[in-house]
Amino acid sequence: MDRLIKTLRARLAPGGVLTGADAAEHPRGPWTRLGQPLAILRPVSTGEVSAILRLASAAGVAVVPWGGCTGLVDGCLADASLALSLERMAAVEAIDAMAGTMTVQAGCILQTACEAAEAADLFLPLDLGARGSATIGGNLSTNAGGNRVLRYGMTRELVLGLEAVLADGTVVSAMNPLMKNNTGYDLKQLFIGSEGTLGVVTRVVLRLRPAPASHDVAFVGVDSFDGVARLLRRLERRLGGMMSAFEVMWAGFHDLVTAPPARGRPPLAGPHPFYVLVESLGGDVEGDAARFEAALAEALEDGDIADAAIARSGAERAALWALRDDVGQTARDGPIIAFDVSLPITAMEAYVDDVSAALTGRRPDLGPPQVFGHLGDGNLHIIVRVSPEDGLAGRHAIEEIVYRPLQVVGGSISAEHGIGLSKREWLPLSRSPEELRLMARLKQALDPAGILNPGKILASAT
């Protein structure tokens, strides 16, 4: 190992290898376990990434790619491995305004990329709560979703091309910027959503959209889940495809983020069992605002909603979104487990009721779970308070309650956060044996020595 570290120091630019106290002082986020890597490697180019993987492969040493390390499934855990951080490969390389594309390095922070697109009067629609620290490469590795999937799709729908380095150091460049390119296998899809287990993405070509001229946001109170579902379909029809977000909060989550010590306050006067944050983006400021208000007025008249507050300024829009993004409040009273699932909307109400009852019955002292999510695309987040004495057995019992019912309704144990280590045991609930065997064959073909993020998604011995 000493020889490998020495060789890496010689091969990488100054500051490219952190060990000992330097590695221990490297910034770490609060949401994910990173472990104790043998060293933290910080390449400055694709060539250096290739050299790292070639040397690690020859030495049989595991490599764990690090992006912004904001994941929630232990996908960056790097005990006894080399941590490969792309923090020094963070440039926005080019923006082609005519083609509507952006070329970025994988370590580029999502918010930086969004701001660069905005400066060019273009729009990168990917939006996450961790936008200020999540990286583009990390977004690709988990096929991140976020707030605007309803209109713009998951991360993979925004990727036109990419460059990746295989476990043996081979550089695969598929940086084609064309939207239509039916020339055999779409190789970029191998790496999107594979959590760094098949290759390390180093550069990306993203599809941009025209910057929206109109931006309408409302916060709505709804008195039944059926009303929530009807409102979703009504607004999809009435807004003509302009609705970009449909975020739903169950009452418990709403109350948590609108009462002290939270900084938010209730936008509506009365209590409701459900609250919906609706966003619409378009190209006609006055016309779109009129259409947005008319659609809400009709829903109010027909009884699908009970009350609504419409943002009249950028500051008011930000304040409404801040309620949805104030997820940190869920951990203010003690440790939590954050679940990220998806299921058909028709099954949601019963699923949440049953899971809440089971969790509350198991530990009444910890209270019911907090529920919110991107309901327009079938994604719910369930936050469960846990007790330190629960331990691994307690966590497993909680996971059983949350995950097992999803198999019955055709749901997914992971809507957008990936599998990592923490969900690997439950993957067979959402994937067939045939699918799992095919995943294992792909892993074996591209990483026969199993050095890339070993143990994530699939067990190391496949």
N, C-alpha and C positions, 0 to 999 in steps of 0.2 A: 504493500500500500504506500509506503514512504516513497518508493521508486516511482509509482504512478503519480503521486502528488507532485513530486519533483519534475517529472516530465510535463505535467499539465502547467505548472508555473512557467516553464520555459516556453511552452507553446502558446499560452494565452497572453493577452495584453496585460500590462501592470494592473494590479488590483483584481485580476480575474479569478484568483483562488483565495478563499477565506477559510482559515482553520482556527482552532483554538478560541481565544478570547474574541478575535475578529468575527468569527462565525457566530459566537454566542451573542454578540451585540447587534447582529443583523436584525432589522425591524421585523416584528412578528405581529400579525393581526390577532384579534381576540376570538375569532369564530372557528378556527380550525387548528388541529394538532399538526405540528410540523416535525416533531421528534428531534433526534440528535444526529444530523447527517455527518458523514465522515469529513466532508468539506462542502462549501457552497461555491459553485462555479458560476462566474459571471462573464460569459462571452460577449464580444462586441460585434460579431459577424456570423453569418451562416457558415463560413469556413471554419471558424473556431468551434461552433456547435458540432460540425462534422468531425473535427479532430477529437473532441471530447468523446463522442460516441464510438468512434473507431478505437480509441485507446481503452475506453471502459469495456467495450465488447471483447477486445483481445485479453483483457485482464479478468473478465468474468465478474465485473463489479456493477451493481445495480445503479441506475440513474433515474431520479425522480424529477420531472419537469415542474418548475414553479412559475406561476404567473403572478397574479396579485394575491394569491393565497386567501381568497375570500370564500372558498367553498365550504360546504357544511357536511361533507361525507368522508372526511379524512383522505381525500384524494391526493394530498400533498405530503402525507406522512413519509418521512425520509430517513427513518432509523437505519443505521448501518449502510447507508447509500450515499451516493453523490447527489446533492441537490443542484439542479441545473436551473438557475434563475436567469430569465431573459430581461431583467430590469435595465440593462445597458443597451438593449436593442429595442428602443422605444420611439423611433422616429416616424413621423408622417412623411413618407418619401415623396409622394406626388398626389396631386388631385387633378383629374381630367374633367373640367367643367362641362365640356362638350359631350363626352361619353358618359358623364355621371358616375365616375369611379374614383376610388381612393386606394392608394397603395400604402400599406403601413407595415412596420415591423411588429412582430408578435407581442413584444413587451409594451407596446403603446397602451397607455391608460385609455379606457373607453371614453371618459369625459373629454380627454384631450382630442381624441379623434372626432367626437361630436362637435366640439368647438371649432376645430379646423374646417369641418364641413360647413358649419354655420358661417364662418368667415368668408367662404366662397359662395354664399347664398345657396347652399345645398343642405341636405338633411340626411343624417344617419339615424334611422329610427330606433335602433337598439337602445333600450333604456332599462336600467336596473337600479335597485336601491344602492348597490355597491359601485355605482358608476365612477366614483372618484378614486377607486383603488383597483377595481377589476381590470384585467388586461384583455386585449383583443384575442391573444392566443389562448388565454384561459376561457374566454367566452366560446371560442371554437371547440376547445377540448371537451366541454360539457354540453355543447349545442344550447347555450343559454337562451332563456325565453324572455322574461321580463314583462313590462307593462303594455307593450304594443303588439304582442303576438297576434291578437285578434285581427288586426289589419295587415301587418307587414310580415308575419310569420316568425319562426324561430331563427336563430343565428344562421343556420345553414341556408336559409332563403336569401340572405344578404351577401353570401360569399360567392364570388365569381371564379376566383382562382386562389391558389396558395402554393407555398413552397414548404417542403417538409424534409427532415433528415431521418433516415431509417436507423435502426439499431446498429448496423455495421458502418455507419457514417455516410452511406450513399445519400446524395442530395437529389430529391425528386422535385423538379420544378414544374408545376402546373399552374403558372401565373397568367393563364389566358383570361383576358378581360371581357370576353364575349358572353352575352346572355344565352345565345344559342350555339351549342358546340357539341353536336352528337357524333363524336368520333371515338366510339368505343366506350370502355369503362370510364365512369366519372370518378377518377382516382381521388379527387379532393374529399369525396364523401367518406372514404376510409378513415380519414383523420378527424373529421368533425364528429364530435360526440364520443370519441374513443378514449378520452381522458389521458392522453399521452402514453397509451399502452402499445400503439402501433408505430409511432413516429413523433418527432418533435416539430411542430409547426413553427416556422421562422419568419415568414412574410405572407401577407394576405392582400388580395384585391377585393375590395368591398363595393357593393352596389349602393350608390347614393340616390336620393330622390330630390325633386325640387323643394326648396324651403316652403313650408306652408305659410299662406298669408293669414288665414284665420285660425284661431285657437280658442275653442269654446269648451268650458268645463263647468260641470254642475255637480252638486252633492245632493243626493235624493234619499228620502226616507220611504221605505216600503214596508207594508204591514203583513205580507205573507211571502213565502218562497215562490209560490205560483206567480205572484205579482212580479217578482224579480225576473223569472223566466220569461214572462210575457213582455216585460219592459225591454229585455235584451232583444227579442225578435222584432218588436215594434221599432226600436231605434235603428236596428240594422236596415229595416225597410225604409223608414222615413228619412234617414240621413244618407241614403244612397251610397253606402260604402265608405263614408267619411269617418265613421266612428272608429277611433284608434284604441280606446281603452274602456273596459267595463269592469271596474274593480269593486268587489263586494266585501263588506265587513259585517260579520255577525255582531249583535249588540254588545257582547262582552268585549270584543276587541275595540269597538268604537268607544265604549265607556273608558277603557284603559288609556287611550291616546287623547282623550278630551277632558281629563280631570287631573288636578295636581297630583304628583309633581310634573306630569307631562305639560308641555307648553301650549299644546293645542286646546281649543275650546269648541263646544258643539256648534256646528253651523246652523242647525235646525232647532226649533223650540221644543218640540215634544219627543218623547222616547219612541223608538220603533225597533222591531226585531231585526231589521236588515237596513243597511245603508249602502248606497251605490255611488261610486265616483265615476262619472261619465266624461269622456274626452272625445272631441271631434276636431279633426284637422282638415282644412280645405283651402280653396283659392279665392273665395269671394267673401270679404270681411263682413259686409252688411247682409248679404243674402244668406250666408251660412249661419250667422247669428240668428236671423229671423226664422230660418228653418229649424234650428236647434231649439229655440224657445217654443215654437209652435208644436214640435213633437212632444216636448215635456208637458205643455199645456193640455194637449189631447190625452196624454197618459194620466194626468191629474183628473181630468174630467171623467175619464172612463174608470177611474178607481185603481189603476195599476200602481200609482204612487200616491203617497199621502201628503208629501211636502217636498219642496225643492229650494235650493239656494244656488243661484247662478253667479259665477265669478264675473266681476265687471272690470277687472284689471289684472295685470300680470302678477301683482302682489297677492291678490285674492286667489288666483290660480295656484300659485306656489303654496299658499297657506293650506288649501284643500289637499294638494298632493302631499304636503308634509305630514298630514294625518295618516295617510296610507303608508308612508315611508318610515314612520316612527316605530319600527319593529323592535327597537331596543327596549321599549317600555315593557315588553313581554318578559324580560329577564330581571326586572327591577326588584322583584320579591323573592328571587332565588333562582337556582339553576333550572334550565329548561332543556327539552329536546324539541328541535324544529323538524317537522315532517312536511314533505312536499309531494303531493299525490295528484293524480288526475283520474277522472271518472266521468261517465255520462251525466249531464245536468239533471236528467230525469231521476237519477239515483242519489243525487247529492243530499237532499233534505233528510231522507231516511238514514243515509250513511252517517251524516254528522250527528243526528240525534242518537243513533245506536252507539257510535264511538264515544260520544260525550257521556252517555249514561254509564257505559262500561268503565271509562276512566274515572269518572266521579265516584262510582261505586267501589272501585278499587282503593282509591285514596280520597275520601271526602274532605280531608283536611287541606288538600292541595287545590281544591276548587276545580271547576270545569276547564277544558282546554279553550284557548283563544283561536278563533277561526276567521280567516280572511283569504282573499285570493283573486286571481285573474279569472273570474268565473266565466267570462265570455269565451275562453278557450279551454274550459273544463278543469282548470288548475286550482287546487285549494292548498293553503298552508295551515297546518294544525300545530299549535304550540302547546306543549304539555309541560307543566311544572313537575319537577322531580325532587325527591329528597335524597340527600347524600348517602343515606343508608340503603337506598334502593340497590345500588351496585349493578353488576352486569346482569344478574338474574332479574332484577326489577326492570331494567331497560328492555330486556328481551320480552318480558310480559307486556310492557307497553307497546312495543313494536308489533307483537302478535295481535293486540287489539286493533291497532291502526291499519296494519297491512293485510291481515287475513281476509277481511270482508271485500277487499278490492278484487280478489280473484273471482269472486262470485259474480260481480257486476262488470267484469271486463275492464277494470281500471289498471292504473300503473302505479308502482311504488315510487316512481321518480318522474315528475313532470318536467323538471328543468335543472335540477341540481346534480344529476349524475348518480353513479352507483358507488364509486370509491371503494373503501373498505366497509363502511358502516352499513351499507345496504346489500352487500354481496350475498349474504345468507338468504335474503328474501327474493333475489332475482328470479328464481323459478316460478314465483307467483305471477310474474308478468311476461315471462319468456318460455317458450316450449323447449323440450329437450333437444329437438332438432335445431332450433335457433342457437341454443347454447353450444352445441357441438360445432356448428358452423363458426361461431365466434372463436372457439378454441382453435379451429383449423386456421383461421386468419391470423390469430396471434402467433401460432407456431410457424406459419409461413413467413411472416414479416419480422419476427423477433424470436428465432429458434432457441437462443440462449436464455430468453426470458429476463433480459436486463432492464427493459423499459417499464417503469412504474409497476414493478412486480406485485402481484396480489390484488391489484385494483381491478374492479369489475369481475374478473375471473380469478379463481385460486391459482397460485403459481404452478402447481402440478396439474396440467391439463392434458 
